[in-house]
Every structure is written in C-alpha cells, then in structure tokens.
C-alpha cells in the first residue's frame, strides 16, 4: 500500500508539472496520422505527456522483442488513453477519480455505472471505461480492429491479460503501470 501511495503522489506531481514539448509533438507526428494527431491533441497536457512517456517506454521494451514492430508499439502507446478526451478532467479532478478508485473501489465502480445515465458522474464512467471509449473514437477514424481490441483491453483492472492476448498488449500494460 505504501508503494501505491507514493506512486500516486509521484503521478500527481508529474501531472502538475508536465510540460508537452515541441520534441514530444514531433514524436507524436512521426507515429500518428493527421486524424489521430487531431484527436490526440484534444487530451490535456498531462495525458499527452503520459502517453508519450508510455510510447517511449514501449519502444525501450521492444528492444527485448526484435520481432515486434516499433511503429505499432509507439502508436499503441500514444493512443492507449485517447478515450480520456471525453473525460475533460483537469489534474485535480483526475486525482479525485484516482483516489476514489484506489481507496474505495466499490464506490468508484458504482459511480462509474451511474455515469452511464447521469452526467454528474460521467467522468467516473469515462475514466473507468476509457479503453472502450477510446476504441469507439478510434473506430470512427478507421483505426484497425487489432488496435481497437488492445486499446479496449489495456487496463488490467477492467479486463485482465489473457494468455491469447498479443504481446504488444502485455508490453503496453507494463509500460503504462511503470509510469
């Protein structure tokens, strides 16, 4: 529990101090097409920076798996949290969502399900189901079904890794959990 708390505090500090640089934008543009970049740019700064870090971590992990396509891994890392564009949360609201999820998972899940019909709790629904929401957004711009499946399943608290899942999904989950 102490590790989880310090991990969350580091995440909060990172979110508060995140700076999305020109180099980050160039990195994003080198892996995403114009429609994907337009969607990506709707994310708040801290989410964009997080996605860049996850994508770069995935590229590092790919060094141990030379059979994997680095472009595919980077794109997956960049787009994994794209569903959060509909959450429209600042860092404080995001922190509240994470704290409720961490301390009161039963309440978080209940509020997320209320968010299906109640706009007041919509942020909980989108935060919990951002993988599904992201897959739906990406489907509208023609992203492949393979990517959609991995985006949808990337949060192991929502859908645990299964033995027949692609290795790219496992790498995404690992990179996403280490930030």
Legacy VTK file of the C-alpha trace (Angstrom):
# vtk DataFile Version 3.0
C-alpha trace
ASCII
DATASET POLYDATA
POINTS 179 float
0.000 0.000 0.000
2.843 2.415 0.812
4.309 1.849 -2.647
0.933 2.556 -4.270
0.531 5.761 -2.303
3.995 7.060 -3.188
3.426 6.005 -6.812
0.190 8.040 -6.910
1.893 11.046 -5.316
4.621 10.900 -7.975
1.938 10.718 -10.656
0.192 13.766 -9.191
3.448 15.726 -9.102
4.198 14.679 -12.677
0.723 15.738 -13.782
1.055 19.120 -12.109
4.469 19.764 -13.635
4.039 18.061 -17.035
5.293 20.046 -19.986
4.478 18.913 -23.509
7.460 19.969 -25.612
7.944 20.563 -29.343
10.026 17.381 -29.357
7.038 15.492 -27.939
4.762 16.874 -30.668
7.326 15.860 -33.306
7.488 12.357 -31.798
3.687 12.097 -31.914
3.522 13.330 -35.517
6.117 10.772 -36.580
3.880 7.869 -35.488
0.284 9.080 -35.905
-1.637 10.215 -38.986
-3.297 13.632 -39.091
-6.696 12.403 -37.814
-5.039 10.587 -34.918
-2.907 13.647 -34.099
-6.011 15.863 -34.104
-7.688 13.520 -31.619
-4.516 13.160 -29.540
-4.163 16.940 -29.289
-7.546 17.115 -27.518
-6.004 15.396 -24.487
-4.921 17.602 -21.585
-1.181 18.297 -21.406
-0.535 15.805 -18.590
-2.286 12.999 -20.510
-0.377 13.784 -23.718
2.922 13.724 -21.821
1.946 10.468 -20.110
1.156 8.872 -23.478
4.483 9.991 -24.953
6.329 8.507 -21.975
4.397 5.229 -22.265
5.128 5.031 -26.012
8.841 5.632 -25.438
8.902 3.042 -22.651
7.270 0.568 -25.034
9.988 1.246 -27.591
12.598 0.505 -24.908
10.849 -2.752 -24.025
10.701 -3.638 -27.726
14.489 -3.907 -27.734
13.974 -7.246 -25.952
11.464 -8.346 -28.602
13.052 -7.591 -32.006
10.232 -9.408 -33.824
7.796 -6.635 -32.832
7.028 -3.601 -34.973
8.278 -0.467 -33.152
5.896 1.801 -35.117
2.949 -0.268 -33.999
4.116 -0.195 -30.378
4.639 3.570 -30.385
1.222 4.189 -31.938
-0.392 1.923 -29.359
1.356 3.729 -26.513
0.342 7.119 -27.847
-3.317 6.194 -28.332
-3.933 3.962 -25.309
-5.648 6.685 -23.212
-7.368 8.514 -26.072
-10.790 7.826 -24.553
-9.929 10.357 -21.863
-10.532 13.175 -24.352
-14.204 12.834 -23.387
-13.439 12.867 -19.653
-12.375 16.516 -19.866
-10.737 16.345 -16.444
-8.065 18.614 -15.083
-5.353 17.240 -12.832
-7.359 17.855 -9.634
-10.476 16.063 -10.926
-8.297 13.258 -12.278
-6.639 12.969 -8.853
-10.024 12.667 -7.176
-11.017 9.901 -9.597
-7.776 8.022 -8.891
-8.063 8.479 -5.109
-11.643 7.178 -5.094
-10.576 4.257 -7.314
-7.649 3.468 -5.018
-9.333 3.877 -1.627
-12.951 3.000 -2.387
-13.076 0.725 -5.440
-16.679 -0.313 -4.733
-17.755 3.366 -4.695
-15.713 4.121 -7.810
-17.342 1.245 -9.721
-20.816 2.257 -8.521
-20.287 5.902 -9.542
-18.885 4.757 -12.906
-22.037 2.779 -13.594
-24.187 5.728 -12.511
-22.247 7.753 -15.056
-23.844 5.795 -17.893
-27.077 7.747 -17.348
-26.143 10.608 -15.014
-23.965 13.418 -16.424
-22.827 14.342 -12.912
-20.889 11.050 -12.708
-19.929 10.829 -16.391
-16.239 11.420 -15.580
-16.227 8.255 -13.438
-17.743 6.242 -16.296
-15.258 7.548 -18.862
-12.291 7.158 -16.506
-13.211 3.542 -15.757
-14.114 2.654 -19.346
-11.697 4.936 -21.219
-10.322 1.939 -23.123
-13.753 1.139 -24.574
-14.498 4.825 -25.202
-11.124 5.238 -26.916
-11.724 2.203 -29.124
-15.070 3.677 -30.185
-13.479 7.042 -31.026
-10.669 5.398 -32.979
-13.084 3.145 -34.884
-14.749 6.289 -36.267
-11.472 7.338 -37.905
-10.678 3.900 -39.299
-8.078 2.508 -36.879
-7.622 -1.259 -37.331
-9.588 -3.722 -35.221
-6.349 -5.148 -33.803
-5.509 -1.742 -32.292
-9.079 -1.248 -31.117
-9.005 -4.534 -29.205
-5.742 -3.623 -27.453
-6.902 -0.084 -26.632
-10.131 -1.502 -25.212
-8.315 -4.079 -23.060
-5.277 -2.086 -21.911
-6.449 -1.531 -18.314
-5.887 -4.838 -16.478
-8.247 -3.739 -13.678
-11.082 -3.705 -16.218
-10.003 -6.667 -18.386
-7.103 -8.804 -17.109
-4.477 -10.038 -19.562
-5.407 -13.368 -21.134
-2.968 -15.992 -22.469
-4.133 -15.435 -26.068
-3.709 -11.640 -25.934
-0.945 -10.212 -28.142
2.444 -9.471 -26.597
2.008 -5.807 -27.592
-0.858 -5.557 -25.100
1.301 -7.024 -22.334
4.061 -4.528 -23.139
1.524 -1.687 -23.087
0.215 -2.776 -19.690
3.761 -2.998 -18.356
4.803 0.416 -19.707
1.577 2.049 -18.529
1.925 0.669 -14.994
5.535 1.769 -14.540
4.860 5.461 -15.086
LINES 1 180
179 0 1 2 3 4 5 6 7 8 9 10 11 12 13 14 15 16 17 18 19 20 21 22 23 24 25 26 27 28 29 30 31 32 33 34 35 36 37 38 39 40 41 42 43 44 45 46 47 48 49 50 51 52 53 54 55 56 57 58 59 60 61 62 63 64 65 66 67 68 69 70 71 72 73 74 75 76 77 78 79 80 81 82 83 84 85 86 87 88 89 90 91 92 93 94 95 96 97 98 99 100 101 102 103 104 105 106 107 108 109 110 111 112 113 114 115 116 117 118 119 120 121 122 123 124 125 126 127 128 129 130 131 132 133 134 135 136 137 138 139 140 141 142 143 144 145 146 147 148 149 150 151 152 153 154 155 156 157 158 159 160 161 162 163 164 165 166 167 168 169 170 171 172 173 174 175 176 177 178
